[in-house]
Amino acid sequence: MSKADYETPELMEVGSFEAVTQGGADGTVLDASFSSGTPVSDLTFS
């Protein structure tokens, strides 16, 4: 069995850092702390 040749990974630019990371910064639903699709208006804070 021969060893596979190494291919150097490439970095592809998909947009500006600011545009790519703003997905969760604004909107009407949250993701990380609550179930998927939970509307912001349904949250209660102590």
Secondary structure per residue as TSV (DSSP state, phi and psi in degrees):
chain	resnum	aa	ss	phi	psi
A	1	M	-	360.0	128.2
A	2	S	-	-91.8	153.0
A	3	K	-	-77.7	136.8
A	4	A	-	-70.3	144.5
A	5	D	-	-71.2	141.6
A	6	Y	-	-80.8	132.7
A	7	E	-	-111.6	124.3
A	8	T	-	-65.4	129.5
A	9	P	-	-64.3	152.6
A	10	E	-	-115.0	147.2
A	11	L	-	-99.9	118.9
A	12	M	-	-103.8	131.8
A	13	E	-	-84.3	121.2
A	14	V	-	-109.7	-0.3
A	15	G	S	152.0	176.5
A	16	S	-	-70.8	151.5
A	17	F	H	-55.2	-42.9
A	18	E	H	-62.5	-44.5
A	19	A	H	-68.9	-38.8
A	20	V	H	-70.8	-34.1
A	21	T	H	-94.4	2.1
A	22	Q	T	-89.9	5.9
A	23	G	T	-55.4	-41.6
A	24	G	T	-101.3	6.2
A	25	A	T	-79.5	-20.5
A	26	D	S	-148.5	150.5
A	27	G	S	141.0	-167.6
A	28	T	S	-113.9	0.2
A	29	V	B	-131.6	153.4
A	30	L	-	-110.6	166.7
A	31	D	-	-128.6	-53.2
A	32	A	S	-66.5	-43.9
A	33	S	S	-96.6	-11.4
A	34	F	S	-132.1	163.2
A	35	S	-	-55.9	148.9
A	36	S	T	-55.5	130.6
A	37	G	T	85.5	4.9
A	38	T	-	-65.8	118.8
A	39	P	B	-67.0	143.1
A	40	V	G	-57.5	-35.3
A	41	S	G	-66.4	-17.0
A	42	D	G	-88.7	-2.3
A	43	L	-	-83.4	147.0
A	44	T	-	-125.4	136.1
A	45	F	-	-119.5	140.0
A	46	S	-	-86.0	360.0
